[in-house]
Amino acid sequence: MPKINKQQKFFDFSDYGRSPAIYISNLIKNTSITPIHVTIAFGIIGLISAYAILEEHYIIAGMGLILKSIVDAMDGELARIKESPSYSGRYLDSIFDSVLNLIILLTIAFKSSSPLWLGIIAYFCIQLQGTLYNYYYVILRHRSIGGDTTSKIFEMKPPIAFSLESQTTVNILFRIFQVLYLPFDWLIYQFDKDAFKIRQLPNWFMSMISIYGLGFQLMLMAVMMPIGLIDYIIPFFICYSTLVLVFITVRKLFIS
């Protein structure tokens, strides 16, 4: 099932991995590889990328971050193709994203002129940026006829597990997911509570917001490292967060 209908489809700067992810998912759909295997694979790729940064192999690290974005899109695509939805996979995917973001940014801080505490601030900034993008994207999905409405801004209790997964596993992963994401969800909601009243979010606005998607964030890192700008990555992503207020202001002034 598509996340949004064709009329509301927008150019997503962060979703460059979608086409190769769909292609590869179709190649492996009749194998024993499961979406969870793919999720674990992108977690391993993220760790390898962090190690490559540590060893100053910045081209390899950049390629790893791009590959992570592709494989990150594959688990959901494979789940749709195999008709094997899983809350465990969904939460594990998000948990891996958050943890890997922290590891990668701390590794960059360690190898650059930025102190580790600034790396932690950059992590919070990146999470806030991604949350803003997801916030408006979830609203768009709920406004889209035939769109995906499984994602919600606030998830306060664990969902009922699908038949092929453990409810205990879902409960544990859900609680970890809440700790990592709920504070950011709450903060963005405080900034723009009225967004839920919007009848439609225009495509140009969603394309603009998509530069806060994780795929685009990783691509920026992948480009900056090999060209000698690793010292600027941490301060860049902190300053990049100023666009949060710009995007919200644009939404309030021009979209209702």
Secondary structure, 3 states (H helix, E strand, C coil): CCCCCHHHCCCCCCCCCHHHHHHHHHHCCCCCCCHHHHHHHHHHHHHHHHHHHHCCCHHHHHHHHHHHHHHHHHHHHHHHHCCCCCHHHHHHHHHHHHHHHHHHHHHHHHHCCCCHHHHHHHHHHHHHHHHHHHHHHHHHHHHCCCCCCCCCCCCCCCCCCCCCCCHHHHHHHHHHHHHHHHHHHHHHHHHCHHHHHCCCCCHHHHHHHHHHCHHHHHHHHHHHCCCCCHHHHHHHHHHHCCHHHHHHHHHHHHCC
